[in-house]
Amino acid sequence: MANSENGGVFDLGELRNLIDELGNVSGEEREALLTEMAGGNDECDCGECGEGEVLSFPPVEVAPSAELADAVLAVPLVRDARRLAAWTGTREVTGEGLLTPADAREAAGELGLSGDRLRLVWIVAVNSGLLRITQAGASPGPGLPPDLMEFWDGVVMDVLDRTDEGLTGSAVADEHLTEMLATIYATSDGITYTALVEGMLQAHEIGCEARAPEMRRLREELPGELDAALDLLSYCGLFERTADSVRLTPLGVWAVRQDLLREGHDAPLLSEVASYAELSAAELVEAMLSGEAPSSAPTLWVERRVPEDAARELIKVAASGTPGQRGVIGTVLEEIGPEAEPAMREALAEPTMWRHAAVWLGVRDLDAPALSEDDGTWLAVDTLATLLHIPDAQEAMGEFEALDAGEELLRLVDDIGRSPHPDAIAVLSLLGAHHPDATVAKAARKAAMKARSR
C-alpha cells in the first residue's frame, strides 16, 4: 500500500475505498473490508500502483563508497564500454551515430560481443562520455569522470532506458523489469529463481490482463527467457546469481535505491532508521503520528523484538489511546505474525481494542469472535477518526473530493450516527464540513445533530 503524505499513518486513497466500498457489501462482508482498513498500511509490491503514489521499502545497507567505486570498474559492461572506446578511437559513424556495419562486425569479432550487446555497450560508451560523436565521427572522450558513482548511475539509467527497445530479449522481463528490481531490492536475502518466475507471471497476468492461452505459453517460455535476461543483467552489474536464487549486487542495491528515491519513494538506509528500533512503543507511535518516523520504521522496530512482547507493548498504548494512536498501532501490528496470538487474545478484553484484535486474529485464520454489523460500523468510525489526530488533517480532507456519493454512503452516515463510538459525532462533523456532495454533507450534519440530541 502506498503511504499517505502524513507520515505513513493512514492512506487516504484506502480511506476513499473504504467509504466507497462499504456501500457495496453486505453487513456480513463489511467486517472483512473494515479489517483491511483498520489494521494496516502494507507495502505494495504489485508494481501497478497509480502514478504519484509513494511506496515504502525496507531499509538497506549500502557498501562503502570506495568499495562501490572500485566495483564499478569491474562491471563487465563498463569494462567493455572502455574497451570499445579504446578500439574505436577516431572513426566514421552512420547518420544515427552508430558504427558502420563493417566496423560493427569487426568490433564484435575483436571484442567478443554479440550485435545486441555491442549496441548496448556503444550507447553506454557514448552517453557516458567515453566516446564523443560529432559531425566528423566518433572520437575519444575525456575518459572516466572523477565521480564514479555518478557515472554508474548514468550507466544504469542507460540500461533501464533500453527496455522499450528490447533490452533483455524477453518482452515480459522488459515490461516488468522495474517491478522485478524493486521486488528483489525489498528482499535482502534474494529470491529463488522459481519464485521470481512465478512473480513475473503473476505480474504479467494481472498488470497486462493476459489471457489463459498466453499464460500457458509463457509458463513454458518464460523460464528460459528469464534465464537469458538475468545473464544480461548480471553482465550489466545489477544481479548476482547462485544455483537457485537471484539477488542484487552491492552496486545493484545502490542503483535501484537511487532510482526509487528519484521516483519519490521511501527507500531509507538502515543507518537512517536504526534509532527508531530503540524507541518504546509509545515513542514510536508519537514519532509516526508526527510524521517524523519513516514508514519503514515499524518493520525494523518489530524485527528487533519478540513478537508477543512487541504486540503486548503496542496494545497497552492502544487500549488507552486515541483513534490516531490505534491507527498507527494497527499499522505496526500488521508487521507481526501469528506468534503474537497470546497477546492479541489478551487484547480481546480491552473495550477499545477487542474489535481490532478480532480482526487481526481473523485475518490470520485464527479463532476470533464474530463481529456484528454494529461492530463493523464502530471500526469504520475508529478508522475515520484517525484523521482527527494527524497533522494537517483539514488539508487532507481535500481527498474526500474523490468520494462518490450515493445511497449506500448515506446509509453508512446514518449508521455512524447511531454508533456508540465516542468519536462518531466528530467524524460526522468532519464529513459534514468537508464532503463535496451537498446531500452527503447535509446528511452527516443532520446525523450529528440527532446524535448530539441523544
HUZIWO-V773140 format. One line per field, one symbol per residue. phi: phi as a letter, one per 20 degrees, with the letter a starting at -180 (. if undefined). psi: psi as a letter, one per 40 degrees, with the letter a starting at -180 (. if undefined). A space follows every 50 residues. Layout:
phi->???
psi->???
This chain:
phi->.fefedmmfbeffffgfgffegfdcfgffggfffggffdbcffecemdff fnfedddffcddfggffffffgfefgffgfffffffffldbfcffemdff gfffffffffemdfgffffffffffffenfcddcfepebfefnfffefff gfgffffffffeffenfendfffffdffffffffgfdfencfffffffff fffffefdlfeggffffffeefgfffffffffffgenedccdfcbcbffg ffggfffgffffeneecfegffdgfffeffgfffgfffffnfeffefgff gffecfgffffffffgfffdeegffffffgffffedeffeggffffffee gedffffffgfffeldgbffdefffffgfffffffgffcdflfffffgff fefefrffffffgffffeffgfdgffffffffecffefffffffffffff ffff
psi->iiiiefeedhhdddddddddddeeiiddedddddddddeifiihfdeeii heihihiiiihiiidddddddddehdddddddddddddbhiiiidefiii ddddddddddefhidddddddddddddeedihhadeaiiiaeahidgddd ddddddddddeeddegdeehdddddfdddddddddegdeaiidddddddd dddddddefiiddddddddddddddddddddddddeediiiadeihiiid ddddddddddddeeihgiidddedddeeiidddddddddeedhieedddd dddeihdddddddddddddeaiddddddddddddehaededdddddeeeh deeddddddddddefihiiihiddddddddddddedeeeiifddddedde dehhiidddddddddddeieheeddddddddddehdhddddddddddddd ddd.
